[in-house]
Every structure is written in C-alpha cells, then in structure tokens.
C-alpha cells in the first residue's frame, strides 16, 4: 500500500540535552522537519456512552514516504499532542513507504 493522499501535517522533533549554569541537565526536543502523513489512532478508551476518550497511552500509526531521517528516540507533534516514536519500519521492503508506530506522551 503506498502512502498516496497524505492528509495531516506532523512535526518531527529530535532530542537534545541542555545543561544550565548549575550543571543540571534537561531533555528537550528540537524541530527537525514537518511532513504530510497519514495519521491513524489505533487504540483509545471508549466511555459507556461510546464516546472516544484519550486513554493516556494511545497508540497511533503514521504512514509517509520513505525517509531515513526519523529515529526511534524522536517525538512527533500532531494536533497539539506529543507522541513518542516506538517503531519504524519499511512495510514492503522497497524503500517507498515508511510506517511509524507512536505512543501518546502522558502530560
């Protein structure tokens, strides 16, 4: 399955560590690029009324054209929500498409 009509723009961030004057380190993320992708939430929690509610550990799948730029320690921001990259794979082995599994970051 090729990516085709990607509908959503997501931002890809790489991790960076900064150290303040007191020697304290903190982890942050730096924007690397944005791209149009197919973004599909795979798991969430439903209420008794059938409404979909964030579970705090939602998993989503991103499909996009193949690139070697994305790494498993990166983050993705989609619709003002941060997601940690969990897996990256080339689903057809042809270096045409990239399938990325992400998990919602608990705030």
C-alpha positions in Angstrom: 0.0 0.0 0.0 1.5 3.3 -1.0 1.1 6.4 1.0 -0.8 8.4 -1.6 -3.1 11.2 -0.3 -1.4 12.1 3.0 -3.8 14.4 4.9 -2.2 15.6 8.1 0.9 17.6 8.8 3.0 16.5 11.7 6.2 17.9 13.1 9.2 15.6 13.9 11.5 16.5 16.8 14.9 15.1 17.8 16.0 15.0 21.4 18.6 17.4 22.8 20.2 17.7 26.2 21.0 21.1 27.7 22.9 21.9 30.8 22.3 25.1 32.9 24.9 27.1 34.8 24.3 24.9 37.9 25.2 21.7 35.9 21.6 20.4 35.8 20.8 18.7 32.5 17.4 18.7 30.9 16.0 16.9 27.9 14.3 18.9 25.3 13.3 18.4 21.6 14.3 20.4 18.5 12.2 20.6 15.4 13.8 18.8 12.5 11.1 18.9 9.8 7.3 18.8 9.2 5.7 16.5 6.7 2.3 15.5 5.3 1.4 12.0 6.6 -1.5 9.6 7.1 -2.1 9.5 10.9 -4.4 6.8 12.3 -5.0 6.3 16.1 -5.0 2.6 16.7 -6.1 2.5 20.4 -8.1 4.6 22.7 -10.6 4.2 25.5 -14.4 4.3 25.0 -16.8 5.6 27.6 -20.0 3.8 28.4 -21.8 6.2 26.0 -19.4 5.1 23.2 -17.5 8.4 23.2 -13.8 8.0 22.5 -11.7 9.4 25.3 -7.9 9.7 25.5 -6.5 6.7 27.5 -3.2 8.3 28.2 -1.4 5.5 26.3 -2.9 5.8 22.9 -1.0 4.2 20.1 -1.1 5.6 16.5 0.3 4.7 13.2 1.9 7.1 10.8 2.4 6.3 7.1 4.6 8.6 4.9 7.0 8.4 2.0 10.2 6.6 2.9 13.0 8.6 4.7 16.0 7.7 6.8 15.7 10.9 8.8 13.3 9.7 11.5 14.8 7.9 14.6 13.2 5.8 17.4 14.2 8.3 20.1 12.3 11.2 18.3 9.0 12.8 19.1 6.1 13.7 16.8 3.7 16.6 17.4 0.2 16.2 15.9 -2.8 18.3 16.7 -1.0 19.9 19.7 -0.3 16.4 21.2 3.2 14.9 21.6 3.8 11.3 20.6 7.0 9.2 21.2 8.3 7.2 18.2 8.2 3.5 19.2 8.9 1.6 15.9 9.9 2.5 12.4 9.7 0.0 9.5 9.6 -0.2 5.7 6.4 -2.3 5.3 7.1 -3.5 1.8 10.9 -3.6 1.8 11.1 -1.3 -1.3 12.1 2.0 0.5 8.9 3.6 -0.8 6.8 3.9 2.3 7.6 4.3 6.0 5.4 3.0 8.8 6.0 4.6 12.2 4.2 3.5 15.4 3.9 6.2 18.0 2.6 6.4 21.6 1.0 9.4 23.2 3.2 11.2 25.7 1.5 11.4 29.1 1.5 15.0 30.3 
